[in-house]
Structure formats: C-alpha cells, structure tokens
Amino acid sequence: MNPAFEEIMNLRGRGMPEAGEVAIEGQDPVFSARFRIGETTANILAGVGVAVTDIHEMKTGRRQKVAIDVRHAAATCQSSRLMRRRADGGEWKAVESPSMAHMRSITQPWRTRDGRWYLPHFNLPHLHDRVIGVLRCESSADAVAHAVAQWDSHDLEEAVAAARACGSIVRSNVEWLAHPHGKMLSGKPLIEITKIGDSDPVPFPKGGRPLSGIRVLDLTRILAGPVAARTLAEHGADVLMVAAAHLPQVPEHVMDTSHGKRSCFLDLNKAGDVASIRKLVRNADVFSQGYRPGIMDKHGLNPEKLAQERPGIIYLTVSCYGHGGPFSNRGGWEQIAQCTTGICLDNGDERPKLLPASACDYTTGYNGAYGVLLALARRAREGGSYHVRVSLCRSGMYIYKQGHVRYPEAEMGFARAELDSIMIETTGGHGTLKHLAPVLSLSETRPYWDKPSPVLGSSKAGWLS
C-alpha cells in the first residue's frame, strides 16, 4: 500500500495499474535529510511511466512494465550538481561558476530582528541586485546576516516582494497551512488539469516512440520547467526551447536540463519575435511557460488566447506559488518553496537547513510532464485544449506530506561506482558531458534523449518536420 503513489494515480482518473505493472524499489533516506526525497520522486516518476504506458497502449494495444529505483530517483534531484565536463587534460570536472558558489553561500536562512528566520534569494544577478538594494549591504554572508537582523521578518518579506525580488520567511508547515495562500493550495490537487477549449480528438501519430510527432514549445528556464520538457523529450517529443540572448541563465542547469532538445533565440520584447512564437504555436501540441503572472497576457500568449488560435493545445504553467492566492504574483525558487512549506525548518536543528537536493524543483518538473501526458491522452480520447498548472510550493507540500525519516547519523550520498552505473557521456556544443541518463525503466519503450544538450540559440525557430 503506497498512499503517495495512489495520490499520483488518482490524478490519472483510471484507478490503479494492474498488479505487477509498477515496481518501486528501495527506500529513504538516500541523503542526509529528514524528508523522503527518493521515495517521493520515485512515486512521481512511476506516474510518468504509467502515463507513457497509457499512450503506448493507445498506439499499440499493449501495456508495459514500469520500474524505478528510489536511489536513482533521488539522484535526479541533484542532477546538475552531479554532472561533469571533460577538461582539456581529459579529467572530469564539476560545472559550477564561482559566482554561483557565492550566490549559494548567501542564499541561506538568516535571523531577523523579531527572532524569526528569513531566506533572501540571490541566485541570478538581477535578483541579487534587487535584494541587495533592499538590504543596503555588501554581498557577503556577514553583511547579509547583519542586514537581515535589522528587519522584522514580515516587513522584510513584503519589501523584497515589492522590489520584485525573491525571498521567504521560514515557516512551519502548520503556519503555512493556516496562511491564506497555504489554505488555498491545500484545497487544490498536486497537478491542476483544466479544460479551456474544445477541439476534435487528436490521435497520437502512428509508429515510433510514445511521443513521436508531439511538438513542445518550451519557454522556461531554471529549473522545473526545463525538467518537464526534458522529460517529454526522453519519450520522443520534438522539444524546441525558446530563450533570449539577454536573459540570465545558470550554465550548469542549461547544460543538464536541455538533453534531447533544440534551442532558438526569440525575444518577447520584439514584436516580430512574438509573431514567430505565435506561428510556432499553430503547429505545436504543448506550450510550456514559467513567467510571472501577467507577462503572457501582455503578449497575447495566455492559455485562453492560444486555445482559440490552436485548438487542442496543451498549455503548461510552472510557478512557485501556484494560482489564486495572495502570493500568486510573486516569483520564487526551490529554496523559497522549502522555506514556505515547512521543509527547511524541520530539516534543521539549531537553525533551519535547506535540503541537499533540489527536490521541489525536480518533482515539480516531473509533475508538469505527468500532467501534460495525462492531458495529451485525454485530448486523444475526447478532444479539447487543456491548461496544466504545477507549482514549487504545492510540490513542497506533497513532499512534506510524506512524513519524516530518521536523520542519518553518517553523511549519505552516492559512491562514484553507483553514479557511474546510471550515467552516460554525450558530446555536443558544450564539449563532452558525463551526466545522469533517464532513470525510469519501461519494458518496451526505453526512455532516451536523441540529441546532446545544445548551445542556447544554436537552432532555427522552426519544427523538424
């Protein structure tokens, strides 16, 4: 009996799979943490496998076996951190810029004047500068700690939000569930799938892989949105990610979340480029975006508009806080979701402590892919356009709901031999990378990426066929 997996299957609306179809092996802890990172991620990836099997059955009449190892599922939540690039001398080196290491060192919970904890988020240059503008301090751990200590927690949270920057009070789970936004999210499913328009049924193309012929336009970055599209790519979708040359990126995340995709540059600030996006949408099956509320409306790329222009579109929205509450217009990141939902507080002792893996980001990405797969199957059966919504905070609430595990006495993680058994090498525009392979096992349609991670902007803004 696995209630967490049953919750995932309830979203499918077809009951549980037949006995023996799904195997989830292993248990937490995998990391030095109090939360079931591996088991939670494995449940969602198993759901992805079942949804792919549903599509495979629609195409072939056959179902297949789904298997996932809890340890391997946990490893995916450290995917970018585990990636290596071959240096000129032949040795493997981690891919992390010094600036990112600095940003991580100050994106931590700090004491406020009223005795609470607050986490300011610094992981992109423009967000860093906005937070520093509020705190009026130097960019160092000591300076940030001193500046945060001059503020009451609520005042600082509101000031950072007003500056369109990111940060969060470290809340308990009980406090979050009593908060107006937490109450709103607790009344929503883990993945929202809403019909937003009518269309004739759109059957899956015959032959090939489960998602062969499915076109995905990916307007997301860092980290959950790209993971969702990467997951669709590993089952055969043609994924074209859209970025703009001026947008800040985190290189290691770009390299690791772009396997199986192509990349083009289109700028939402240019009318001609927006027109190109709209043209691409007319022949797309999935449109995925992670912008703040209002941005897509401004450019006429909101769900309702695209459903009118392209009946049958599956529209994925990835956000931090979800839709419909007082925090919905705020930006956010992995660390924000951990602080907001109670994970960060419970994972520490003398002080709150972030998880050693980006569990909210990766599970949200897998949730997004799962929701898209369910919507594509529903479109094939009965027609319609669908809006799929997932959020980091709602995923964090799902992680929290699985309960705690005993904090390991010894440091935990992965031995090199274990990692090597689930990693592959690919060579492309970023050189030779050693990175995790898809960890989900399917008995008939092996997941894989058919192209290496591309350099941003290296492809034309068009579909393959």
C-alpha positions in Angstrom: 0.0 0.0 0.0 1.6 3.3 -1.2 -0.8 6.2 -0.5 1.6 8.7 -2.0 1.6 6.8 -5.3 -2.2 6.4 -5.1 -2.5 10.2 -4.9 -0.5 10.4 -8.2 -2.7 7.7 -9.8 -5.9 9.5 -8.7 -4.9 12.4 -11.0 -5.0 9.9 -13.9 -8.6 9.1 -13.3 -8.4 5.4 -14.3 -7.7 3.8 -11.0 -4.5 1.9 -10.0 -2.5 0.0 -12.6 -2.8 -3.8 -12.7 -0.8 -5.7 -10.0 2.8 -6.2 -11.1 2.8 -3.4 -13.7 4.7 -0.9 -11.5 7.7 -1.7 -9.3 9.2 1.0 -7.0 12.3 -0.5 -5.3 14.2 0.9 -2.3 13.6 3.4 0.5 14.8 6.6 2.1 17.0 8.0 3.5 19.2 8.4 0.4 20.6 11.8 1.5 21.4 13.3 4.9 17.9 14.8 5.3 14.7 14.3 7.2 12.4 14.0 4.1 11.6 11.2 1.7 13.2 12.8 -1.3 13.9 9.5 -3.1 10.5 7.9 -2.5 8.6 11.0 -3.3 10.4 11.5 -6.6 10.1 7.8 -7.4 6.3 7.9 -7.0 6.0 10.8 -9.5 8.4 9.2 -12.0 6.4 6.0 -11.7 3.4 8.0 -12.5 5.1 9.4 -15.6 5.8 5.8 -16.6 2.2 4.8 -16.3 1.1 7.8 -18.3 3.6 6.9 -21.0 2.3 3.3 -20.9 -1.3 4.6 -21.3 -0.2 6.4 -24.5 1.8 3.3 -25.7 -1.4 1.3 -25.2 -3.4 3.7 -27.3 -0.9 3.4 -30.1 -0.2 -0.3 -29.9 -2.8 -2.0 -27.8 -0.1 -3.2 -25.4 0.9 -2.1 -21.9 4.4 -2.4 -20.5 6.2 -2.8 -17.2 7.3 0.3 -15.2 10.2 0.3 -12.8 12.1 2.9 -10.8 14.8 2.7 -8.1 14.3 5.1 -5.2 18.1 5.9 -5.0 18.2 6.6 -8.7 15.1 8.8 -8.4 16.8 10.7 -5.6 19.9 11.2 -7.7 17.9 13.1 -10.3 17.2 15.8 -7.7 21.0 16.5 -7.7 21.3 16.1 -11.5 23.1 19.4 -12.3 25.4 19.0 -9.3 26.4 15.5 -10.4 27.2 16.4 -14.0 30.8 16.6 -15.1 32.5 18.0 -18.1 35.7 16.6 -19.7 38.5 19.2 -19.4 41.3 19.6 -21.9 43.5 17.3 -19.9 40.9 14.5 -20.0 39.9 14.7 -16.4 36.2 15.2 -15.3 35.4 18.5 -13.6 32.2 19.8 -12.0 30.4 22.5 -13.8 29.7 25.4 -11.4 30.8 29.0 -11.8 32.5 30.8 -8.8 29.7 33.3 -8.9 27.1 30.6 -8.4 29.0 29.2 -5.4 28.9 32.6 -3.9 25.2 33.0 -4.5 24.5 29.7 -2.8 26.5 30.7 0.2 24.3 33.8 0.9 21.0 32.3 -0.2 20.5 30.8 3.3 18.2 31.4 6.2 19.3 34.4 8.4 17.9 35.6 11.8 15.6 38.6 11.7 15.1 41.3 14.4 11.9 39.6 15.7 13.7 36.3 16.2 12.5 34.5 13.1 14.4 33.3 10.1 14.3 34.7 6.6 15.9 33.5 3.4 16.7 36.1 0.7 17.3 34.7 -2.7 20.3 35.8 -4.7 20.8 33.2 -7.5 20.6 35.4 -10.5 22.4 38.8 -11.0 19.3 41.0 -11.3 17.6 39.3 -8.4 20.8 39.6 -6.3 20.9 43.3 -7.0 17.3 43.9 -6.1 17.7 42.1 -2.7 20.9 43.9 -2.0 19.1 47.2 -2.9 16.5 46.4 -0.1 19.1 45.2 2.4 21.6 48.0 1.5 24.6 45.9 2.3 27.6 44.3 0.7 27.3 40.9 -1.0 28.8 38.7 1.7 27.5 36.3 4.3 28.4 38.5 7.3 26.9 41.6 5.7 23.7 39.9 4.7 23.3 38.3 8.1 23.8 41.7 9.8 21.4 43.5 7.4 18.6 40.9 7.7 18.9 41.2 11.5 17.8 44.8 11.3 14.4 43.9 9.9 11.3 42.3 11.3 10.5 39.2 9.2 7.1 40.2 7.7 8.4 43.7 6.8 11.4 42.3 5.0 9.3 39.7 3.1 7.0 42.4 1.9 9.8 44.8 1.0 11.6 42.2 -1.1 8.3 41.2 -2.8 7.7 44.9 -3.6 11.1 45.1 -5.2 10.1 42.2 -7.5 12.9 40.1 -5.9 12.6 36.8 -4.1 12.7 35.6 -0.5 10.6 34.0 2.2 10.0 33.8 5.9 11.0 30.3 7.2 7.5 29.0 8.2 6.4 25.8 9.9 4.1 23.6 8.0 1.3 24.3 10.5 1.8 28.0 9.9 1.8 27.6 6.2 -1.4 25.5 6.2 -3.1 28.3 8.2 -1.8 31.0 5.9 -4.3 32.2 3.3 -2.1 31.1 0.5 -1.3 27.8 2.1 -5.0 27.2 2.7 -5.7 27.9 -1.0 -3.1 25.5 -2.2 -4.1 22.7 0.2 -7.5 22.8 -1.5 -6.0 22.1 -4.9 -4.7 18.9 -6.4 -1.0 18.4 -6.8 -1.4 18.9 -10.6 -4.3 21.0 -11.9 -5.6 20.0 -15.3 -8.4 22.3 -16.6 -10.2 22.0 -19.9 -10.1 25.5 -21.6 -11.4 24.9 -25.1 -13.0 22.4 -27.5 -11.3 20.5 -30.3 -11.8 17.3 -32.2 -9.8 14.4 -30.8 -6.2 14.4 -31.8 -4.9 10.9 -32.0 -1.2 10.2 -31.5 0.9 9.7 -34.6 1.2 6.1 -35.6 4.5 4.2 -35.0 7.7 5.4 -33.4 8.2 6.2 -29.8 5.3 7.2 -27.4 5.7 10.9 -28.1 7.0 10.8 -31.6 5.4 13.6 -33.6 4.5 15.6 -30.4 5.9 19.2 -30.6 6.7 21.0 -27.4 7.5 24.7 -27.3 9.5 25.3 -24.1 9.6 29.0 -22.8 11.0 28.1 -19.4 14.3 28.3 -17.6 15.9 27.3 -14.3 14.8 24.5 -13.3 11.4 22.9 -13.0 10.1 23.9 -16.4 13.1 22.7 -18.4 12.9 19.4 -16.5 9.3 19.0 -17.6 10.2 19.5 -21.2 13.4 17.3 -20.9 11.2 14.5 -19.6 8.9 14.8 -22.6 12.0 14.7 -24.8 13.2 11.4 -23.3 10.0 9.8 -24.6 10.3 11.1 -28.2 8.8 14.6 -28.2 10.3 17.3 -30.5 11.2 20.0 -27.9 12.2 23.5 -29.1 13.3 25.7 -26.2 12.9 29.4 -26.6 15.2 31.9 -24.8 16.6 35.3 -25.5 20.2 36.2 -25.6 19.9 38.8 -22.9 18.2 36.6 -20.3 20.4 35.5 -17.4 21.0 31.8 -17.1 22.8 29.3 -14.9 25.1 27.4 -17.2 25.2 24.1 -15.4 21.4 24.0 -15.3 21.1 24.8 -19.0 23.5 22.0 -19.9 21.8 19.5 -17.8 18.2 20.2 -18.5 18.5 20.5 -22.2 19.3 17.0 -23.3 17.1 15.9 -26.2 16.1 19.5 -27.1 16.9 22.1 -29.7 17.3 25.8 -28.8 16.5 29.1 -30.5 16.5 32.7 -29.6 13.3 34.8 -29.7 12.8 37.9 -27.7 9.4 38.7 -26.2 10.3 42.4 -26.3 10.3 42.3 -30.1 7.0 42.2 -31.9 8.5 40.2 -34.8 9.8 37.5 -32.4 6.4 37.3 -30.6 4.8 36.8 -34.1 7.3 34.0 -34.7 6.3 32.3 -31.4 2.6 32.5 -32.3 3.5 30.9 -35.7 5.3 28.1 -33.9 2.3 27.6 -31.6 0.0 27.0 -34.5 1.8 23.7 -35.2 2.6 22.9 -31.5 1.0 20.4 -29.2 2.4 21.7 -26.0 3.2 25.2 -24.9 5.2 25.5 -21.6 6.0 28.7 -19.8 7.2 29.8 -16.3 6.9 33.6 -16.5 5.3 35.7 -13.7 1.5 36.3 -14.0 0.6 39.0 -16.5 3.6 38.6 -18.8 1.9 36.1 -21.1 -1.3 38.2 -21.1 0.8 41.2 -22.2 2.0 39.4 -25.3 -1.3 37.6 -26.1 0.2 34.2 -25.2 -2.1 33.3 -22.3 -3.9 29.9 -22.2 -7.3 31.1 -23.4 -5.9 33.0 -26.4 -3.7 30.2 -27.5 -6.6 27.7 -27.2 -8.6 29.9 -29.6 -5.7 30.1 -32.1 -4.6 26.5 -31.8 -7.5 24.3 -30.6 -6.1 21.2 -28.9 -3.1 23.0 -27.3 -1.8 21.7 -24.0 -0.7 24.7 -22.0 1.7 24.1 -19.1 2.2 26.8 -16.5 5.0 26.4 -13.9 5.2 28.7 -11.0 6.5 29.0 -7.4 3.3 29.7 -5.5 0.5 28.5 -7.8 -2.6 30.3 -8.9 -5.3 32.0 -6.9 -3.8 33.2 -3.6 -2.2 36.3 -2.2 1.3 35.3 -3.2 0.4 34.2 -6.7 2.0 37.2 -8.4 5.4 36.6 -6.6 8.4 34.9 -8.2 10.2 32.2 -6.4 12.7 29.4 -6.4 13.4 26.0 -5.0 14.7 27.4 -1.7 11.6 29.6 -1.3 9.3 26.6 -1.6 11.3 24.7 1.1 11.1 27.7 3.4 7.5 28.5 2.9 6.1 24.9 3.3 8.0 23.9 6.5 10.6 21.7 4.9 13.6 24.0 5.7 12.5 24.4 9.3 12.0 20.7 10.0 15.2 19.7 8.2 17.4 21.7 10.6 18.2 21.6 14.3 19.7 24.8 15.8 18.9 26.6 12.6 16.7 25.9 9.5 18.5 23.9 6.9 17.9 23.5 3.2 17.7 20.0 1.6 20.9 18.7 0.0 18.9 18.3 -3.3 16.5 20.4 -5.3 13.5 18.3 -4.6 10.8 20.9 -5.1 12.2 21.9 -8.5 12.7 18.4 -9.9 9.4 17.0 -8.6 7.6 20.0 -10.0 9.2 19.4 -13.4 8.1 15.7 -13.3 4.6 16.7 -12.1 4.4 19.1 -15.1 5.4 16.3 -17.5 2.9 13.9 -15.9 0.1 16.5 -16.3 1.0 17.1 -19.9 1.0 13.4 -20.6 -2.4 13.0 -19.0 -3.8 15.9 -20.9 -2.4 14.6 -24.3 -4.1 11.3 -23.6 -7.4 13.0 -22.8 -7.1 15.1 -25.9 -6.6 11.9 -27.9 -9.7 10.3 -26.3 -12.2 13.2 -26.3 -10.6 16.3 -27.8 -10.1 19.6 -26.1 -7.5 22.2 -25.1 -6.1 21.9 -21.5 -4.3 24.1 -19.0 -1.9 22.2 -16.7 -0.7 24.0 -13.6 2.1 22.9 -11.3 4.0 24.9 -8.6 7.0 24.5 -6.4 5.1 25.2 -3.2 2.4 22.6 -4.0 5.1 20.1 -4.7 6.8 21.0 -1.4 3.5 20.3 0.4 3.4 16.9 -1.3 7.0 16.2 -0.1 6.2 17.3 3.4 3.0 15.2 3.5 5.1 12.0 3.1 6.5 12.5 6.6 10.0 12.4 8.1 12.7 9.8 8.1 15.3 9.5 10.9 18.2 11.9 10.2 21.1 9.7 9.3 24.0 9.7 11.7 26.6 9.4 8.9 26.8 11.6 5.8 24.9 9.9 3.0 25.0 10.2 -0.8 26.4 8.3 -3.7 29.6 6.4 -4.3 31.3 7.0 -7.6 30.7 3.4 -8.8 26.9 3.7 -8.2 26.8 7.0 -10.1 28.8 5.7 -13.0 26.2 2.9 -13.4 23.4 5.4 -14.1 25.4 8.0 -16.1 26.2 8.4 -19.7 28.6 10.5 -21.8 27.4 12.8 -24.6 29.3 15.2 -26.8 27.9 18.4 -28.3 28.3 22.1 -28.2 29.3 22.1 -24.6 32.0 19.5 -25.1 31.8 16.1 -23.6 29.5 15.8 -20.6 29.0 13.0 -18.2 25.5 13.1 -16.7 22.6 11.1 -15.5 20.8 9.0 -18.0 17.0 8.8 -17.7 16.4 6.6 -14.6 12.9 5.4 -15.4 12.7 1.9 -16.8 10.0 0.9 -19.3 9.9 -2.7 -20.7 9.1 -1.8 -24.3 9.9 1.9 -24.9 13.3 2.7 -23.3 13.5 6.4 -22.4 16.4 8.2 -24.0 17.5 11.5 -25.5 18.2 11.5 -29.2 20.4 14.5 -29.3 23.0 16.1 -26.9 22.4 19.3 -24.9 22.6 22.2 -27.3 24.2 25.6 -27.0 21.5 28.2 -26.5 20.3 29.8 -29.7 22.0 27.1 -31.9 18.9 26.2 -33.9 16.4 27.9 -36.1 13.0 28.8 -34.8 11.1 26.0 -36.6 9.9 22.5 -36.2 11.8 19.4 -37.5 9.1 18.4 -39.9 
